[in-house]
Structures are given as C-alpha cells and as structure tokens.
C-alpha cells in the first residue's frame, strides 16, 4: 500500500502541511507496520509509532500516552 494512499492524501485533504510526508518541516510522525496476511489487523496493531521523534508504541504496546486531537472530515459524496 502506498504512502500517498494511507497518509499523504488525507493530510493534503485536511490541509495539514506538516503531516503525511518526511520532508523538511514535517512533524516526524512515523508508523511502521509488520506485514501480515490480515491487512486490517496489520493496520490496527502497528509495530512502532513514532511521534515527534519519540517512540509511543513499541511492538504494539503503548509506551507513553500523548495528548492529541481528533480530526474528522465528512466528504459530500
């Protein structure tokens, strides 16, 4: 699955310039998945989640809690 499908396009749609890429000025948020036959499970239980350079999920286990915000879009289609 491509990054454009899973991350870059939604970030662009939401107008989040610092999300969805790893270029200069990005927030350094990275999710790493362990390939599995069950794709849904793979995306539900990432191997690592790195937020602003800090590991917050390691081997599917939450290491530290961080405050965040929910972003929701209801497209008109």
mmCIF file of the N, C-alpha and C atoms, coordinates in Angstrom:
data_MODEL
# 
_entry.id   MODEL 
# 
loop_
_atom_site.group_PDB 
_atom_site.id 
_atom_site.type_symbol 
_atom_site.label_atom_id 
_atom_site.label_alt_id 
_atom_site.label_comp_id 
_atom_site.label_asym_id 
_atom_site.label_entity_id 
_atom_site.label_seq_id 
_atom_site.pdbx_PDB_ins_code 
_atom_site.Cartn_x 
_atom_site.Cartn_y 
_atom_site.Cartn_z 
_atom_site.occupancy 
_atom_site.B_iso_or_equiv 
_atom_site.pdbx_formal_charge 
_atom_site.auth_seq_id 
_atom_site.auth_comp_id 
_atom_site.auth_asym_id 
_atom_site.auth_atom_id 
_atom_site.pdbx_PDB_model_num 
ATOM 1   N N  . UNK A 1 1  ? 0.847   -1.165  0.000  1.00 0.00 ? 1  UNK A N  1 
ATOM 2   C CA . UNK A 1 1  ? 0.000   0.000   0.000  1.00 0.00 ? 1  UNK A CA 1 
ATOM 3   C C  . UNK A 1 1  ? 0.895   1.232   0.000  1.00 0.00 ? 1  UNK A C  1 
ATOM 4   N N  . UNK A 1 2  ? 0.561   2.181   -0.792 1.00 0.00 ? 2  UNK A N  1 
ATOM 5   C CA . UNK A 1 2  ? 1.449   3.328   -0.946 1.00 0.00 ? 2  UNK A CA 1 
ATOM 6   C C  . UNK A 1 2  ? 1.223   4.386   0.124  1.00 0.00 ? 2  UNK A C  1 
ATOM 7   N N  . UNK A 1 3  ? 2.259   5.139   0.414  1.00 0.00 ? 3  UNK A N  1 
ATOM 8   C CA . UNK A 1 3  ? 2.171   6.223   1.388  1.00 0.00 ? 3  UNK A CA 1 
ATOM 9   C C  . UNK A 1 3  ? 1.149   7.255   0.954  1.00 0.00 ? 3  UNK A C  1 
ATOM 10  N N  . UNK A 1 4  ? 1.061   7.514   -0.346 1.00 0.00 ? 4  UNK A N  1 
ATOM 11  C CA . UNK A 1 4  ? 0.116   8.517   -0.837 1.00 0.00 ? 4  UNK A CA 1 
ATOM 12  C C  . UNK A 1 4  ? -1.314  8.134   -0.493 1.00 0.00 ? 4  UNK A C  1 
ATOM 13  N N  . UNK A 1 5  ? -1.617  6.856   -0.524 1.00 0.00 ? 5  UNK A N  1 
ATOM 14  C CA . UNK A 1 5  ? -2.972  6.407   -0.216 1.00 0.00 ? 5  UNK A CA 1 
ATOM 15  C C  . UNK A 1 5  ? -3.228  6.479   1.277  1.00 0.00 ? 5  UNK A C  1 
ATOM 16  N N  . UNK A 1 6  ? -2.277  6.048   2.080  1.00 0.00 ? 6  UNK A N  1 
ATOM 17  C CA . UNK A 1 6  ? -2.522  5.921   3.509  1.00 0.00 ? 6  UNK A CA 1 
ATOM 18  C C  . UNK A 1 6  ? -2.236  7.177   4.314  1.00 0.00 ? 6  UNK A C  1 
ATOM 19  N N  . UNK A 1 7  ? -1.388  8.058   3.838  1.00 0.00 ? 7  UNK A N  1 
ATOM 20  C CA . UNK A 1 7  ? -1.012  9.201   4.669  1.00 0.00 ? 7  UNK A CA 1 
ATOM 21  C C  . UNK A 1 7  ? -0.998  10.547  3.936  1.00 0.00 ? 7  UNK A C  1 
ATOM 22  N N  . UNK A 1 8  ? -0.330  10.633  2.832  1.00 0.00 ? 8  UNK A N  1 
ATOM 23  C CA . UNK A 1 8  ? -0.135  11.935  2.183  1.00 0.00 ? 8  UNK A CA 1 
ATOM 24  C C  . UNK A 1 8  ? -1.443  12.547  1.696  1.00 0.00 ? 8  UNK A C  1 
ATOM 25  N N  . UNK A 1 9  ? -2.270  11.754  1.039  1.00 0.00 ? 9  UNK A N  1 
ATOM 26  C CA . UNK A 1 9  ? -3.520  12.297  0.501  1.00 0.00 ? 9  UNK A CA 1 
ATOM 27  C C  . UNK A 1 9  ? -4.449  12.802  1.606  1.00 0.00 ? 9  UNK A C  1 
ATOM 28  N N  . UNK A 1 10 ? -4.703  12.017  2.680  1.00 0.00 ? 10 UNK A N  1 
ATOM 29  C CA . UNK A 1 10 ? -5.554  12.553  3.750  1.00 0.00 ? 10 UNK A CA 1 
ATOM 30  C C  . UNK A 1 10 ? -4.975  13.819  4.393  1.00 0.00 ? 10 UNK A C  1 
ATOM 31  N N  . UNK A 1 11 ? -3.675  13.865  4.588  1.00 0.00 ? 11 UNK A N  1 
ATOM 32  C CA . UNK A 1 11 ? -3.058  15.065  5.163  1.00 0.00 ? 11 UNK A CA 1 
ATOM 33  C C  . UNK A 1 11 ? -3.280  16.272  4.252  1.00 0.00 ? 11 UNK A C  1 
ATOM 34  N N  . UNK A 1 12 ? -3.130  16.060  2.952  1.00 0.00 ? 12 UNK A N  1 
ATOM 35  C CA . UNK A 1 12 ? -3.356  17.138  1.990  1.00 0.00 ? 12 UNK A CA 1 
ATOM 36  C C  . UNK A 1 12 ? -4.809  17.605  2.029  1.00 0.00 ? 12 UNK A C  1 
ATOM 37  N N  . UNK A 1 13 ? -5.751  16.651  2.061  1.00 0.00 ? 13 UNK A N  1 
ATOM 38  C CA . UNK A 1 13 ? -7.173  16.988  2.086  1.00 0.00 ? 13 UNK A CA 1 
ATOM 39  C C  . UNK A 1 13 ? -7.503  17.808  3.330  1.00 0.00 ? 13 UNK A C  1 
ATOM 40  N N  . UNK A 1 14 ? -6.884  17.460  4.461  1.00 0.00 ? 14 UNK A N  1 
ATOM 41  C CA . UNK A 1 14 ? -7.134  18.173  5.713  1.00 0.00 ? 14 UNK A CA 1 
ATOM 42  C C  . UNK A 1 14 ? -6.335  19.464  5.839  1.00 0.00 ? 14 UNK A C  1 
ATOM 43  N N  . UNK A 1 15 ? -5.462  19.748  4.859  1.00 0.00 ? 15 UNK A N  1 
ATOM 44  C CA . UNK A 1 15 ? -4.658  20.969  4.894  1.00 0.00 ? 15 UNK A CA 1 
ATOM 45  C C  . UNK A 1 15 ? -3.555  20.936  5.933  1.00 0.00 ? 15 UNK A C  1 
ATOM 46  N N  . UNK A 1 16 ? -3.044  19.731  6.253  1.00 0.00 ? 16 UNK A N  1 
ATOM 47  C CA . UNK A 1 16 ? -2.008  19.576  7.267  1.00 0.00 ? 16 UNK A CA 1 
ATOM 48  C C  . UNK A 1 16 ? -0.633  19.552  6.596  1.00 0.00 ? 16 UNK A C  1 
ATOM 49  N N  . UNK A 1 17 ? -0.020  20.698  6.470  1.00 0.00 ? 17 UNK A N  1 
ATOM 50  C CA . UNK A 1 17 ? 1.245   20.823  5.735  1.00 0.00 ? 17 UNK A CA 1 
ATOM 51  C C  . UNK A 1 17 ? 2.387   20.057  6.392  1.00 0.00 ? 17 UNK A C  1 
ATOM 52  N N  . UNK A 1 18 ? 2.339   19.847  7.700  1.00 0.00 ? 18 UNK A N  1 
ATOM 53  C CA . UNK A 1 18 ? 3.428   19.179  8.419  1.00 0.00 ? 18 UNK A CA 1 
ATOM 54  C C  . UNK A 1 18 ? 3.214   17.679  8.572  1.00 0.00 ? 18 UNK A C  1 
ATOM 55  N N  . UNK A 1 19 ? 2.164   17.139  7.980  1.00 0.00 ? 19 UNK A N  1 
ATOM 56  C CA . UNK A 1 19 ? 1.825   15.722  8.118  1.00 0.00 ? 19 UNK A CA 1 
ATOM 57  C C  . UNK A 1 19 ? 1.848   15.041  6.747  1.00 0.00 ? 19 UNK A C  1 
ATOM 58  N N  . UNK A 1 20 ? 1.978   13.708  6.761  1.00 0.00 ? 20 UNK A N  1 
ATOM 59  C CA . UNK A 1 20 ? 1.849   12.936  5.531  1.00 0.00 ? 20 UNK A CA 1 
ATOM 60  C C  . UNK A 1 20 ? 3.104   12.847  4.685  1.00 0.00 ? 20 UNK A C  1 
ATOM 61  N N  . UNK A 1 21 ? 4.218   13.369  5.183  1.00 0.00 ? 21 UNK A N  1 
ATOM 62  C CA . UNK A 1 21 ? 5.484   13.309  4.440  1.00 0.00 ? 21 UNK A CA 1 
ATOM 63  C C  . UNK A 1 21 ? 6.632   13.374  5.438  1.00 0.00 ? 21 UNK A C  1 
ATOM 64  N N  . UNK A 1 22 ? 7.826   13.093  4.955  1.00 0.00 ? 22 UNK A N  1 
ATOM 65  C CA . UNK A 1 22 ? 9.013   13.140  5.817  1.00 0.00 ? 22 UNK A CA 1 
ATOM 66  C C  . UNK A 1 22 ? 10.006  14.204  5.356  1.00 0.00 ? 22 UNK A C  1 
ATOM 67  N N  . UNK A 1 23 ? 9.507   15.200  4.670  1.00 0.00 ? 23 UNK A N  1 
ATOM 68  C CA . UNK A 1 23 ? 10.374  16.262  4.167  1.00 0.00 ? 23 UNK A CA 1 
ATOM 69  C C  . UNK A 1 23 ? 10.660  17.318  5.222  1.00 0.00 ? 23 UNK A C  1 
ATOM 70  N N  . UNK A 1 24 ? 11.431  18.346  4.838  1.00 0.00 ? 24 UNK A N  1 
ATOM 71  C CA . UNK A 1 24 ? 11.741  19.436  5.763  1.00 0.00 ? 24 UNK A CA 1 
ATOM 72  C C  . UNK A 1 24 ? 10.463  20.060  6.316  1.00 0.00 ? 24 UNK A C  1 
ATOM 73  N N  . UNK A 1 25 ? 10.436  20.288  7.622  1.00 0.00 ? 25 UNK A N  1 
ATOM 74  C CA . UNK A 1 25 ? 9.290   20.894  8.281  1.00 0.00 ? 25 UNK A CA 1 
ATOM 75  C C  . UNK A 1 25 ? 8.231   19.908  8.739  1.00 0.00 ? 25 UNK A C  1 
ATOM 76  N N  . UNK A 1 26 ? 8.399   18.631  8.407  1.00 0.00 ? 26 UNK A N  1 
ATOM 77  C CA . UNK A 1 26 ? 7.424   17.625  8.839  1.00 0.00 ? 26 UNK A CA 1 
ATOM 78  C C  . UNK A 1 26 ? 7.562   17.364  10.340 1.00 0.00 ? 26 UNK A C  1 
ATOM 79  N N  . UNK A 1 27 ? 6.499   16.860  10.950 1.00 0.00 ? 27 UNK A N  1 
ATOM 80  C CA . UNK A 1 27 ? 6.481   16.616  12.391 1.00 0.00 ? 27 UNK A CA 1 
ATOM 81  C C  . UNK A 1 27 ? 7.232   15.361  12.828 1.00 0.00 ? 27 UNK A C  1 
ATOM 82  N N  . UNK A 1 28 ? 7.740   14.571  11.918 1.00 0.00 ? 28 UNK A N  1 
ATOM 83  C CA . UNK A 1 28 ? 8.468   13.333  12.220 1.00 0.00 ? 28 UNK A CA 1 
ATOM 84  C C  . UNK A 1 28 ? 7.562   12.307  12.887 1.00 0.00 ? 28 UNK A C  1 
ATOM 85  N N  . UNK A 1 29 ? 6.316   12.238  12.431 1.00 0.00 ? 29 UNK A N  1 
ATOM 86  C CA . UNK A 1 29 ? 5.389   11.204  12.891 1.00 0.00 ? 29 UNK A CA 1 
ATOM 87  C C  . UNK A 1 29 ? 5.475   10.047  11.907 1.00 0.00 ? 29 UNK A C  1 
ATOM 88  N N  . UNK A 1 30 ? 5.823   8.860   12.418 1.00 0.00 ? 30 UNK A N  1 
ATOM 89  C CA . UNK A 1 30 ? 6.031   7.689   11.556 1.00 0.00 ? 30 UNK A CA 1 
ATOM 90  C C  . UNK A 1 30 ? 5.339   6.491   12.193 1.00 0.00 ? 30 UNK A C  1 
ATOM 91  N N  . UNK A 1 31 ? 4.658   5.711   11.369 1.00 0.00 ? 31 UNK A N  1 
ATOM 92  C CA . UNK A 1 31 ? 4.082   4.449   11.821 1.00 0.00 ? 31 UNK A CA 1 
ATOM 93  C C  . UNK A 1 31 ? 4.698   3.339   10.987 1.00 0.00 ? 31 UNK A C  1 
ATOM 94  N N  . UNK A 1 32 ? 5.170   2.291   11.664 1.00 0.00 ? 32 UNK A N  1 
ATOM 95  C CA . UNK A 1 32 ? 5.811   1.157   10.991 1.00 0.00 ? 32 UNK A CA 1 
ATOM 96  C C  . UNK A 1 32 ? 4.958   -0.079  11.246 1.00 0.00 ? 32 UNK A C  1 
ATOM 97  N N  . UNK A 1 33 ? 4.572   -0.749  10.155 1.00 0.00 ? 33 UNK A N  1 
ATOM 98  C CA . UNK A 1 33 ? 3.708   -1.924  10.254 1.00 0.00 ? 33 UNK A CA 1 
ATOM 99  C C  . UNK A 1 33 ? 4.497   -3.192  9.981  1.00 0.00 ? 33 UNK A C  1 
ATOM 100 N N  . UNK A 1 34 ? 4.153   -4.260  10.685 1.00 0.00 ? 34 UNK A N  1 
ATOM 101 C CA . UNK A 1 34 ? 4.701   -5.582  10.432 1.00 0.00 ? 34 UNK A CA 1 
ATOM 102 C C  . UNK A 1 34 ? 3.795   -6.246  9.402  1.00 0.00 ? 34 UNK A C  1 
ATOM 103 N N  . UNK A 1 35 ? 4.314   -6.607  8.214  1.00 0.00 ? 35 UNK A N  1 
ATOM 104 C CA . UNK A 1 35 ? 3.457   -7.236  7.194  1.00 0.00 ? 35 UNK A CA 1 
ATOM 105 C C  . UNK A 1 35 ? 2.744   -8.473  7.749  1.00 0.00 ? 35 UNK A C  1 
ATOM 106 N N  . UNK A 1 36 ? 1.452   -8.558  7.450  1.00 0.00 ? 36 UNK A N  1 
ATOM 107 C CA . UNK A 1 36 ? 0.622   -9.684  7.864  1.00 0.00 ? 36 UNK A CA 1 
ATOM 108 C C  . UNK A 1 36 ? -0.364  -10.002 6.752  1.00 0.00 ? 36 UNK A C  1 
ATOM 109 N N  . UNK A 1 37 ? -0.855  -11.222 6.735  1.00 0.00 ? 37 UNK A N  1 
ATOM 110 C CA . UNK A 1 37 ? -1.886  -11.590 5.769  1.00 0.00 ? 37 UNK A CA 1 
ATOM 111 C C  . UNK A 1 37 ? -3.193  -10.874 6.066  1.00 0.00 ? 37 UNK A C  1 
ATOM 112 N N  . UNK A 1 38 ? -3.489  -10.665 7.355  1.00 0.00 ? 38 UNK A N  1 
ATOM 113 C CA . UNK A 1 38 ? -4.698  -9.956  7.767  1.00 0.00 ? 38 UNK A CA 1 
ATOM 114 C C  . UNK A 1 38 ? -4.393  -8.454  7.756  1.00 0.00 ? 38 UNK A C  1 
ATOM 115 N N  . UNK A 1 39 ? -4.751  -7.804  6.664  1.00 0.00 ? 39 UNK A N  1 
ATOM 116 C CA . UNK A 1 39 ? -4.413  -6.384  6.468  1.00 0.00 ? 39 UNK A CA 1 
ATOM 117 C C  . UNK A 1 39 ? -5.070  -5.507  7.531  1.00 0.00 ? 39 UNK A C  1 
ATOM 118 N N  . UNK A 1 40 ? -6.319  -5.788  7.869  1.00 0.00 ? 40 UNK A N  1 
ATOM 119 C CA . UNK A 1 40 ? -6.996  -4.983  8.888  1.00 0.00 ? 40 UNK A CA 1 
ATOM 120 C C  . UNK A 1 40 ? -6.239  -5.058  10.207 1.00 0.00 ? 40 UNK A C  1 
ATOM 121 N N  . UNK A 1 41 ? -5.877  -6.243  10.621 1.00 0.00 ? 41 UNK A N  1 
ATOM 122 C CA . UNK A 1 41 ? -5.123  -6.419  11.878 1.00 0.00 ? 41 UNK A CA 1 
ATOM 123 C C  . UNK A 1 41 ? -3.772  -5.711  11.800 1.00 0.00 ? 41 UNK A C  1 
ATOM 124 N N  . UNK A 1 42 ? -3.128  -5.784  10.632 1.00 0.00 ? 42 UNK A N  1 
ATOM 125 C CA . UNK A 1 42 ? -1.836  -5.127  10.462 1.00 0.00 ? 42 UNK A CA 1 
ATOM 126 C C  . UNK A 1 42 ? -1.950  -3.627  10.757 1.00 0.00 ? 42 UNK A C  1 
ATOM 127 N N  . UNK A 1 43 ? -3.007  -2.977  10.225 1.00 0.00 ? 43 UNK A N  1 
ATOM 128 C CA . UNK A 1 43 ? -3.162  -1.542  10.433 1.00 0.00 ? 43 UNK A CA 1 
ATOM 129 C C  . UNK A 1 43 ? -3.705  -1.209  11.817 1.00 0.00 ? 43 UNK A C  1 
ATOM 130 N N  . UNK A 1 44 ? -4.403  -2.145  12.458 1.00 0.00 ? 44 UNK A N  1 
ATOM 131 C CA . UNK A 1 44 ? -4.901  -1.898  13.813 1.00 0.00 ? 44 UNK A CA 1 
ATOM 132 C C  . UNK A 1 44 ? -3.797  -1.997  14.858 1.00 0.00 ? 44 UNK A C  1 
ATOM 133 N N  . UNK A 1 45 ? -2.781  -2.824  14.601 1.00 0.00 ? 45 UNK A N  1 
ATOM 134 C CA . UNK A 1 45 ? -1.715  -3.057  15.575 1.00 0.00 ? 45 UNK A CA 1 
ATOM 135 C C  . UNK A 1 45 ? -0.344  -2.775  14.960 1.00 0.00 ? 45 UNK A C  1 
ATOM 136 N N  . UNK A 1 46 ? 0.019   -1.500  14.857 1.00 0.00 ? 46 UNK A N  1 
ATOM 137 C CA . UNK A 1 46 ? 1.324   -1.181  14.263 1.00 0.00 ? 46 UNK A CA 1 
ATOM 138 C C  . UNK A 1 46 ? 2.476   -1.689  15.119 1.00 0.00 ? 46 UNK A C  1 
ATOM 139 N N  . UNK A 1 47 ? 3.597   -1.962  14.478 1.00 0.00 ? 47 UNK A N  1 
ATOM 140 C CA . UNK A 1 47 ? 4.802   -2.415  15.182 1.00 0.00 ? 47 UNK A CA 1 
ATOM 141 C C  . UNK A 1 47 ? 5.396   -1.269  15.998 1.00 0.00 ? 47 UNK A C  1 
ATOM 142 N N  . UNK A 1 48 ? 5.529   -0.120  15.374 1.00 0.00 ? 48 UNK A N  1 
ATOM 143 C CA . UNK A 1 48 ? 6.041   1.083   16.041 1.00 0.00 ? 48 UNK A CA 1 
ATOM 144 C C  . UNK A 1 48 ? 5.205   2.284   15.638 1.00 0.00 ? 48 UNK A C  1 
ATOM 145 N N  . UNK A 1 49 ? 5.066   3.223   16.558 1.00 0.00 ? 49 UNK A N  1 
ATOM 146 C CA . UNK A 1 49 ? 4.539   4.551   16.254 1.00 0.00 ? 49 UNK A CA 1 
ATOM 147 C C  . UNK A 1 49 ? 5.527   5.533   16.862 1.00 0.00 ? 49 UNK A C  1 
ATOM 148 N N  . UNK A 1 50 ? 6.035   6.417   16.038 1.00 0.00 ? 50 UNK A N  1 
ATOM 149 C CA . UNK A 1 50 ? 6.990   7.439   16.484 1.00 0.00 ? 50 UNK A CA 1 
ATOM 150 C C  . UNK A 1 50 ? 6.312   8.786   16.275 1.00 0.00 ? 50 UNK A C  1 
ATOM 151 N N  . UNK A 1 51 ? 6.176   9.547   17.343 1.00 0.00 ? 51 UNK A N  1 
ATOM 152 C CA . UNK A 1 51 ? 5.512   10.845  17.288 1.00 0.00 ? 51 UNK A CA 1 
ATOM 153 C C  . UNK A 1 51 ? 6.498   11.913  17.727 1.00 0.00 ? 51 UNK A C  1 
ATOM 154 N N  . UNK A 1 52 ? 6.757   12.830  16.814 1.00 0.00 ? 52 UNK A N  1 
ATOM 155 C CA . UNK A 1 52 ? 7.711   13.911  17.082 1.00 0.00 ? 52 UNK A CA 1 
ATOM 156 C C  . UNK A 1 52 ? 9.043   13.371  17.584 1.00 0.00 ? 52 UNK A C  1 
ATOM 157 N N  . UNK A 1 53 ? 9.461   12.250  16.987 1.00 0.00 ? 53 UNK A N  1 
ATOM 158 C CA . UNK A 1 53 ? 10.759  11.665  17.295 1.00 0.00 ? 53 UNK A CA 1 
ATOM 159 C C  . UNK A 1 53 ? 10.785  10.760  18.517 1.00 0.00 ? 53 UNK A C  1 
ATOM 160 N N  . UNK A 1 54 ? 9.672   10.599  19.228 1.00 0.00 ? 54 UNK A N  1 
ATOM 161 C CA . UNK A 1 54 ? 9.604   9.754   20.424 1.00 0.00 ? 54 UNK A CA 1 
ATOM 162 C C  . UNK A 1 54 ? 8.798   8.497   20.115 1.00 0.00 ? 54 UNK A C  1 
ATOM 163 N N  . UNK A 1 55 ? 9.270   7.322   20.536 1.00 0.00 ? 55 UNK A N  1 
ATOM 164 C CA . UNK A 1 55 ? 8.535   6.075   20.340 1.00 0.00 ? 55 UNK A CA 1 
ATOM 165 C C  . UNK A 1 55 ? 7.380   6.039   21.336 1.00 0.00 ? 55 UNK A C  1 
ATOM 166 N N  . UNK A 1 56 ? 6.143   5.995   20.817 1.00 0.00 ? 56 UNK A N  1 
ATOM 167 C CA . UNK A 1 56 ? 4.975   5.934   21.693 1.00 0.00 ? 56 UNK A CA 1 
ATOM 168 C C  . UNK A 1 56 ? 4.318   4.551   21.665 1.00 0.00 ? 56 UNK A C  1 
ATOM 169 N N  . UNK A 1 57 ? 4.590   3.750   20.612 1.00 0.00 ? 57 UNK A N  1 
ATOM 170 C CA . UNK A 1 57 ? 4.148   2.361   20.550 1.00 0.00 ? 57 UNK A CA 1 
ATOM 171 C C  . UNK A 1 57 ? 5.341   1.520   20.124 1.00 0.00 ? 57 UNK A C  1 
ATOM 172 N N  . UNK A 1 58 ? 5.614   0.463   20.875 1.00 0.00 ? 58 UNK A N  1 
ATOM 173 C CA . UNK A 1 58 ? 6.722   -0.450  20.569 1.00 0.00 ? 58 UNK A CA 1 
ATOM 174 C C  . UNK A 1 58 ? 6.177   -1.870  20.612 1.00 0.00 ? 58 UNK A C  1 
ATOM 175 N N  . UNK A 1 59 ? 6.288   -2.574  19.517 1.00 0.00 ? 59 UNK A N  1 
ATOM 176 C CA . UNK A 1 59 ? 5.780   -3.945  19.389 1.00 0.00 ? 59 UNK A CA 1 
ATOM 177 C C  . UNK A 1 59 ? 4.302   -4.021  19.758 1.00 0.00 ? 59 UNK A C  1 
ATOM 178 N N  . UNK A 1 60 ? 3.540   -3.003  19.335 1.00 0.00 ? 60 UNK A N  1 
ATOM 179 C CA . UNK A 1 60 ? 2.106   -2.968  19.575 1.00 0.00 ? 60 UNK A CA 1 
ATOM 180 C C  . UNK A 1 60 ? 1.697   -2.522  20.960 1.00 0.00 ? 60 UNK A C  1 
ATOM 181 N N  . UNK A 1 61 ? 2.648   -2.229  21.837 1.00 0.00 ? 61 UNK A N  1 
ATOM 182 C CA . UNK A 1 61 ? 2.353   -1.819  23.210 1.00 0.00 ? 61 UNK A CA 1 
ATOM 183 C C  . UNK A 1 61 ? 2.584   -0.317  23.370 1.00 0.00 ? 61 UNK A C  1 
ATOM 184 N N  . UNK A 1 62 ? 1.600   0.366   23.957 1.00 0.00 ? 62 UNK A N  1 
ATOM 185 C CA . UNK A 1 62 ? 1.732   1.804   24.200 1.00 0.00 ? 62 UNK A CA 1 
ATOM 186 C C  . UNK A 1 62 ? 2.804   2.023   25.257 1.00 0.00 ? 62 UNK A C  1 
ATOM 187 N N  . UNK A 1 63 ? 3.796   2.853   24.928 1.00 0.00 ? 63 UNK A N  1 
ATOM 188 C CA . UNK A 1 63 ? 4.904   3.148   25.833 1.00 0.00 ? 63 UNK A CA 1 
ATOM 189 C C  . UNK A 1 63 ? 4.678   4.433   26.614 1.00 0.00 ? 63 UNK A C  1 
ATOM 190 N N  . UNK A 1 64 ? 4.023   5.383   25.993 1.00 0.00 ? 64 UNK A N  1 
ATOM 191 C CA . UNK A 1 64 ? 3.724   6.637   26.673 1.00 0.00 ? 64 UNK A CA 1 
ATOM 192 C C  . UNK A 1 64 ? 2.467   7.219   26.061 1.00 0.00 ? 64 UNK A C  1 
ATOM 193 N N  . UNK A 1 65 ? 1.696   7.864   26.880 1.00 0.00 ? 65 UNK A N  1 
ATOM 194 C CA . UNK A 1 65 ? 0.466   8.489   26.411 1.00 0.00 ? 65 UNK A CA 1 
ATOM 195 C C  . UNK A 1 65 ? 0.778   9.927   26.017 1.00 0.00 ? 65 UNK A C  1 
ATOM 196 N N  . UNK A 1 66 ? 0.189   10.343  24.929 1.00 0.00 ? 66 UNK A N  1 
ATOM 197 C CA . UNK A 1 66 ? 0.386   11.714  24.481 1.00 0.00 ? 66 UNK A CA 1 
ATOM 198 C C  . UNK A 1 66 ? -0.971  12.342  24.204 1.00 0.00 ? 66 UNK A C  1 
ATOM 199 N N  . UNK A 1 67 ? -1.078  13.610  24.440 1.00 0.00 ? 67 UNK A N  1 
ATOM 200 C CA . UNK A 1 67 ? -2.306  14.323  24.111 1.00 0.00 ? 67 UNK A CA 1 
ATOM 201 C C  . UNK A 1 67 ? -2.319  14.593  22.625 1.00 0.00 ? 67 UNK A C  1 
ATOM 202 N N  . UNK A 1 68 ? -3.476  14.558  22.062 1.00 0.00 ? 68 UNK A N  1 
ATOM 203 C CA . UNK A 1 68 ? -3.624  14.838  20.640 1.00 0.00 ? 68 UNK A CA 1 
ATOM 204 C C  . UNK A 1 68 ? -5.009  15.397  20.394 1.00 0.00 ? 68 UNK A C  1 
ATOM 205 N N  . UNK A 1 69 ? -5.387  15.437  19.130 1.00 0.00 ? 69 UNK A N  1 
ATOM 206 C CA . UNK A 1 69 ? -6.723  15.903  18.801 1.00 0.00 ? 69 UNK A CA 1 
ATOM 207 C C  . UNK A 1 69 ? -7.265  15.058  17.657 1.00 0.00 ? 69 UNK A C  1 
ATOM 208 N N  . UNK A 1 70 ? -8.551  14.899  17.647 1.00 0.00 ? 70 UNK A N  1 
ATOM 209 C CA . UNK A 1 70 ? -9.232  14.147  16.608 1.00 0.00 ? 70 UNK A CA 1 
ATOM 210 C C  . UNK A 1 70 ? -9.548  15.071  15.452 1.00 0.00 ? 70 UNK A C  1 
ATOM 211 N N  . UNK A 1 71 ? -9.220  14.641  14.260 1.00 0.00 ? 71 UNK A N  1 
ATOM 212 C CA . UNK A 1 71 ? -9.566  15.386  13.051 1.00 0.00 ? 71 UNK A CA 1 
ATOM 213 C C  . UNK A 1 71 ? -10.588 14.565  12.296 1.00 0.00 ? 71 UNK A C  1 
ATOM 214 N N  . UNK A 1 72 ? -11.701 15.180  11.914 1.00 0.00 ? 72 UNK A N  1 
ATOM 215 C CA . UNK A 1 72 ? -12.783 14.467  11.246 1.00 0.00 ? 72 UNK A CA 1 
ATOM 216 C C  . UNK A 1 72 ? -13.246 15.253  10.035 1.00 0.00 ? 72 UNK A C  1 
ATOM 217 N N  . UNK A 1 73 ? -13.425 14.557  8.924  1.00 0.00 ? 73 UNK A N  1 
ATOM 218 C CA . UNK A 1 73 ? -13.922 15.166  7.701  1.00 0.00 ? 73 UNK A CA 1 
ATOM 219 C C  . UNK A 1 73 ? -15.087 14.340  7.206  1.00 0.00 ? 73 UNK A C  1 
ATOM 220 N N  . UNK A 1 74 ? -16.178 14.968  6.830  1.00 0.00 ? 74 UNK A N  1 
ATOM 221 C CA . UNK A 1 74 ? -17.328 14.276  6.253  1.00 0.00 ? 74 UNK A CA 1 
ATOM 222 C C  . UNK A 1 74 ? -17.476 14.728  4.802  1.00 0.00 ? 74 UNK A C  1 
ATOM 223 N N  . UNK A 1 75 ? -16.845 13.994  3.867  1.00 0.00 ? 75 UNK A N  1 
ATOM 224 C CA . UNK A 1 75 ? -16.936 14.398  2.464  1.00 0.00 ? 75 UNK A CA 1 
ATOM 225 C C  . UNK A 1 75 ? -18.376 14.305  1.962  1.00 0.00 ? 75 UNK A C  1 
ATOM 226 N N  . UNK A 1 76 ? -18.697 15.132  1.015  1.00 0.00 ? 76 UNK A N  1 
ATOM 227 C CA . UNK A 1 76 ? -20.052 15.192  0.480  1.00 0.00 ? 76 UNK A CA 1 
ATOM 228 C C  . UNK A 1 76 ? -20.316 14.228  -0.656 1.00 0.00 ? 76 UNK A C  1 
ATOM 229 N N  . UNK A 1 77 ? -19.715 13.059  -0.647 1.00 0.00 ? 77 UNK A N  1 
ATOM 230 C CA . UNK A 1 77 ? -20.003 12.084  -1.713 1.00 0.00 ? 77 UNK A CA 1 
ATOM 231 C C  . UNK A 1 77 ? -20.617 10.843  -1.146 1.00 0.00 ? 77 UNK A C  1 
# 
